[in-house]
Amino acid sequence: MHDGAVLSFLERLEAAGDISSAERELIAGDWLNEQRAVNAVESEYWALRLVRDLGRALGARDQRALEGPLQAAEDQLVRDFAASLTRR
């Protein structure tokens, strides 16, 4: 799926009143960041954020199942970043 199709879909959700403009911007950012991820951990992190943020925007109440994997991916990104700083 290409960026234009996803962004158009989000615009249609906003026009229908299913999500706000702020939610559209947040979810679009998640999508674009996931598409530009440089490794599997970063891609997984942004994909999980996209699912979480879209779920929240559409009214999902319980997203605990996403929080653990999302936190683990975020923790790994921080470890990878810290390791890259010590290699310089």
Residue pairs with C-beta under 8 A, 6 or more apart in sequence:
3 31
3 32
3 35
6 28
6 31
7 28
7 31
10 19
10 24
10 27
10 28
10 31
11 24
13 19
13 24
13 57
14 20
14 21
14 23
14 24
18 57
18 58
19 27
19 57
19 58
20 57
23 53
23 56
23 57
26 53
26 57
27 50
27 53
27 54
27 57
30 46
30 49
30 50
30 53
31 46
31 50
33 46
33 49
34 43
34 46
34 47
34 49
34 50
37 43
37 45
37 46
39 80
41 73
41 76
41 77
41 80
42 77
44 69
44 73
45 70
45 73
45 74
45 76
45 77
48 66
48 69
48 70
48 73
49 70
51 66
52 63
52 66
52 67
52 70
55 63
55 66
56 63
